[in-house]
Amino acid sequence: MQRDGAQEEVSARSIRDRQRAETRERLFQAALDEIRQEGVGGAQVDRIVASVGVARGTFYFHFPTKEDVLIEYDRRRELEIVELLKAVLQHDVPLRLTLTGIVTAFTAIEAVPSERRLLLETVALHVRRMAVRDGHPLIDELERIVAAARDRGEVRQDLTPRDVALLFMGNLVGFLIGLADPGRQQPSPEQLIEVFLGGVEARR
């Protein structure tokens, strides 16, 4: 009987955990929809929880602030790119192709009109968090890729892989901000890569 009671308790806990995870995901998606429409500043928690059918406090249990929704969205997107980059690192793909792939992954989001506002909000988030050392899986993976490229002689020896990764992400953020103005002619992704690599590639 005691074992049955323990099993029931584990089962009940598993059900609660699953329900909690499902509620969190529904809140996450509803919050993203709200941010797409109104931006972070204009997003209303009351509208988010009403669309999910939960209490206001439930939102704050899962996401202390609206910006935390963006942080999770950004991390999920970065981790998807990181998974692709890990394969790149294993096969010694030239740095130029790797950077082109990263730019393509980000600009593909901008090409969808409904995602443009979300892109701008996440770009602003990157700017605010760029100085924070931890919590950048994409920068960390790019640092490892640059280190491998430097070992192959592609990158200048006087530049640290971390600095190159940060410089590239800074350039990418500026590039994405420019894309937000469709009325102005912008440089192409290829031009971004060409200009950036012109400063970091090893001379042969």
N, C-alpha and C positions, 0 to 999 in steps of 0.2 A: 504493500500500500504506500509505503514511504517513497519507493522508487517511482510509482505511478504519479504521486503528487509532485515529485521533482520534475518528471517529464512534462506534466501539465504546465508547470511554472515556466519551464524552458520554452514550451510551445507558445504560451501566452506572451512571453517576452519577445519571441520571434515575430509574432503577429503585430505587436505594438511597434517594434522596430521597423517592420515593413510598412505599416501605415504611416509612421512618422516620416520615412523616406519618401513615400508617395506624396504626402502633403508638402514636404519640402520641395519636391520637383514641380508640383503644380504651382506653388507660390513662385518658384524661380521663373517658370515660363510666363506666368501672368505678369510678374514684375518686368520681365524683358519686354513684353508687349506694351506695357505702360510706358517704359522708358523710350521705346521706339517712337511712340506717339508724342510724348511730352518732354523727353529729356529727363535727366536725373533730378534737376531742380524743380521741374513741374510735376513730376510723378507723385501721385497721391497713394499713400499706403491704404487708405480707406477704400479706394477703388480696387486696389489689388486684392485685398482680403475679401471684399464683397464678391468679386468674380470667382473666387475659390470657395467661398462659403465657410470661412473660418473667422475666429476672433482676431482683432487687431494685434493682441499680444502674441498670437501664434507666429505672425510674420517676424516680430522682433526676437522670438525664441530661435528662429532659424537664421535670420539675417539682422544683425545689430543695427545696420544702417542700409539705406538704399544703395550706397556705393559698394557694399559687400556683395550685392547681386552682380554688379559689373565685375568685381574682382573674381568671382567664381566663373562668370562667363569668359573672361579674359584667360583665366587659368585653363579652363577646358579647351579653349581654342589653341592656346599655346601647347598644351600637352599633345593634341592631335598632330601639330606640326613637329613637335619633338620626336614623336614615334617615327615619323617619316625620316627625320634627320639622323636618327640612330642607324638606320640602314645605310644612309649616305656615308657616315663615319666608318662603317665596316668595309666599304668598298672604295675608299679613297677617291671619291668623286671630286673633281677640281672645285676649288672654292667659288669660282665664278658661277658655275652651274648651281651650286648650293644656294648662294645668295639670290640668284634669279628665282629659284623655287620658292624662297621665303617671300619675296616681293609679290610673286604671282599668287601665293596663298592669301595674302592680305588684300590685294587689290581685287580678287575675285569676290570678296565680301562687299566691297564698295560698289561693284557693278550692279548689285541688287538694290533698287531704289529704297525699298522698305528697310534695308539694313544700314543705310548711309548714316542715319542719326546715331544708331548704336555704335557704328564705327567711330564717329567723332567723339562720342562719350568715352569709348575705350582708349582712344588716342589721348584724350585729356587725362585719363587715369594713368596712362603710361608716363606722361610728363610729370604728374604729381609723385609717382612712385619710383622714378628713374634713379633717384639718389639712395633708395633703400637697397641694401646689399642682398638681402634674402628675398625669396619669393619670385624669382624670375627664371622659371625652368627653360624658357627659350634662350635667354641670354647665356645661361649656364651651359646648355648644349652647344650653342654657337661658339662659346669660348673653347670647348673641347675640339670642335671642328677646325677652328682657326689654328689651334695649337698643332693639330695634325698637318694642316696646310703649311704652317711655318716649318715644321720638320721636313716637309717635302721640298722646301725652298721656294714656296709660292709667296710667302709673306715676309716683310722686312724683319730682321732679327732684333732691331732696336724697339719694336713695338710689342707690348705684351698682348697675348690673346684676349685677355679681359678687356683691355682698352680698345682693341679692334672691334670686339663684339659690341661694346657700348657705343662706339662711334657709329657703327653700322645701324644699330637700332635707333640712335638719335637721328640719323639721316632718313631712315625709313619713316619715323614719326613725322618729320617735316614734309616728306613726300606725300604721306597720306592726308595731312592737313591741306596740302595744295589740291589734292583730288576732290576735296569737298566743294570746290568752286568750279562747277562745270562750265561756267562762262569764260573762264580764263585758260589759255593754252598752257598745258603743263608738260614738263619733260617726261619722256617715256621711261618705263622701268629699266630698259636697256641703258639709257643715258645715266640713270641713277647708279647702276652697277659700274658702268665705265668710269665715271668721275670718281666714285668711291675707291675702286680698285687702283686707280691711277695714283692714289696717295699711299696705299698700303702694300702694293705688290713689290716683291723683291726685284731689283734690276738684274737683268741677265746679259 
